[in-house]
């Protein structure tokens, strides 16, 4: 932090960019600087820039995307503040002790699955690129089993949605994560859905040039990607949402 007489120039935010659903160059420069100076002193000295040029524009992007999602994924609609992910890293159980993420991100989880994971929509803006993804990427053990069982019975529907022209035009299969070398316990080794239930995650993603984040149509573009993936996300969530519905007690 600056001190009187320290000779440091106080860093302040510029302009009303915060209300626009896209980013200014100042915000993306902040992320590149944070990647080189990932420490609390550097961040705190420039926190007004983070608030005005990254956090507020990101909330505006989320708000615009969420408004569009009312038409195709209303179960994922929540307040922008609950969708944006913290920039502060949880270092309690990590060997890497850097205090900050070097990107801003958002995760649109389905209502009722907030405390777990489920399938949802993801946006990530760093100082280098934009990443968009949709699917189930971190299911817990119970969700993993539920999705595998569901895909065993509904693999034809999943494959049809995964091969949809609109989806393939915008996103590609998420390649991160190594599938199991053999079928999980309780699942047959030979089955039309075997390749699906050997996976640990299911989804699609796209990496875009950073310049896209600075265009006025950025939020609309993100919503278009999410729209293309919405049927697949809905399918992956079906068994998870069914498990959250508690049976009613009989009246008598």
N, C-alpha and C positions, 0 to 999 in steps of 0.2 A: 504494500500500500504506500501511497505517496505520503511524505512527511513534510511539514513546513521547512523550507530551506534546503530540502534534499536535492533540489536541482532537477528532479524528474518532471517530465511533462505529463500532466494528467491526461489519461486516455478517456475520451467520451464518445458516445454514440452520435451518429449523424442522421438527420432527416427522419421523415415519417414512414420509412419503409416497413415498419412493424405491422401496419394494417393491411399490407398487400400479401396475397397468397403465393408469393414466390420470394426468392432471395436476391439480395444485392451483393455485389462483389465484396463489400466489407465483411459480410458474414462468412463467406467462404474463405477469405484471407485469414479470418480469425481461426478457422478450423485448421488451416495449414500451419499457422503459427503455433497453435496448441499442440500439434503433432511434434513440433520441434522443441516445445517448452512445456512439457506436461508436468507442471508443478503448481502448487496452490498460490504462490506469490504472483506468478505470471497471470494466472486466471483471475484472481481477485482484483488485480490492478485493472484488468480489462473487462470486468463483469458487466458494466453498463453496455458494452458493445455486444456481449453475448445476449443479454436480455433484449436489446432493441433489434439487433441484426440477425439473430438466430432463433431465440426462443419464441418471440412474438410472431415472426413470419412463419415459423413452423406450426404454431397453433392456428394461424390463419389458413395455412395449407390444409391442415387436418380438418378444420371447420368446413372448408369448401368441399373437400373430398367426402366427408361424412354426410354433408347435405345431399350430394349426388347419390350416395349409397342408400338413401331412403327408397330409391326406386328398385334396387336389385339386391341389397343385403341389409334390410332394416334391423335384423337382429344384432348387427355389429355397431349400431349407432349409439354413441355415448358422448359425454362432454369431452371436448378436445384435451382438457388437462388430464383426464384419466387415460387417454390414448397415447399421448406423448411419453416417451421413456426418459428416465433421468439421465443426465450427462455424467453424473457421478458414478464411478465404478464401485462395485461391491468387492472389496479386496480382502474380506475376512478369510476366505478359504482359497485364495489365489496366491501363487508365488509371484505373480506380476503385481507390483504395488503402485503402479502409476494411478493417480487419483481420478483421472477423467477419461471418458471415451473421446475419441477424436472424430466423432460424427454426431449428428442429431437423428433421432429415429422415432418411429411410431408403430404400434402394434394394435390392430383392430381385432380384438378377440370377441367371440360371440357372447351375448348376454347369458349369464349363468355359468360361464366357464372361466371367469376372471381369475379365480383362485388357483386354476390349474393351467392349462394351455389351450388345448383344442386346436382347431384349424382356424386360420384367420388371414389377415392381410398385413403386409409389412412394407414400410418405407424407410429408407436410409440415405442420408445425404452426408457425404464426407467432403474433404477438401480436394478430392480427386474424381469422384464419380457419384452417380445416383444408382441406388439398388432398389428394385421393386420385387416383391415376392408374395406368393399366396399358397397356402397349404398348411399341413400339420408338420412342424419342424422339431418340436421338443415335447412330444407326448410322454406323459408319465407311464409307469408300467401298466396301470389299469387301462389307460386310454389306448396304449399300444396294442394290448390284447383285444380290446373292443374293436378297434379299426381293422386289425387283421382278420378277426372273425367276420366282420361285415363285408370286407373285400372278398373273402372266400365265397360268399353267396352273391355278391353284386359286382363281380369283376368285369362282366360285360358292360355294365353301365359306366363303371369307372373308366374303362378303356375308351369307350365312345366319347365321354366328356374330355378325356386327356388328348384325344386326337382331333378335337374340334378345330376347324380352320381358324376361327377367330382367336382362340387361345394360342395356337401354335404360331400364328403370325406375330404375336407380341412377346411371348415368353417361351422359355425352353425348360426341359426337365431339370429340376434341381439335382445337381450331381454330388453335392456334399454328403458325406456319410457313407460308410461302407456297409453294404447289405450283408446279411448273414450268409455264410457259406453253405448252410443246410437249413432245412425248414425248422422253425421253432417247435418246441415240444408241444405235442398235441395236434400238429398240423401235418397232413400227408406230404410226403416228399414229391409225389407225382400228382399234380393238380393244375388246371388251367390258370389258377390264381397264384401259383407258387412263387413266381417272380415278384408279385406284389407283396405277399405277406412275409417275404424274407427281408423286405425293406424296414428301416427304422424310422423313416420320414417320407412324406409324400408331398410333392409340391412343384411349383414352377417359379422361375425367377428371370429377371432381366437386368443387365447393367447398361446404364445410359451415360452419355457424355454429360459432364458437369454443367455445361452451358444450358442444358434443358431446365435446370433448377432456377435459372434467372429469367425465364420467359414468362410473360403474364398468363399464358395458357398452361402453366405447369400443373396446377391442381386438377384441371380438366383432364390432362393427359394421364395423370396417376389414376384418376377415377376410371378412365377407359380401360386401363390395364386390369384394375380390380374387377370391373364389370365382366371382362372376358373370362376371368378365373372364378367368378362367383358360383356357378353351378358345381364345380369341382369341390370348392370349399364347403358348400352346403352338404354335399354327399359325405365328405369326411366327418362332418359334425353330427350327422344323423345318429350314429350309435352312441355318441358321447352325450348328446342332449337327451336321448331316450333314458339314459342312466340317471339323469338328474331329476326326472319326473317321479315323485313319490306316489305310490298307490294310496288312494283315499281309504280311510277306515270305514267299514260298514256302519250305517246308522244304528243297526240293531244287531 
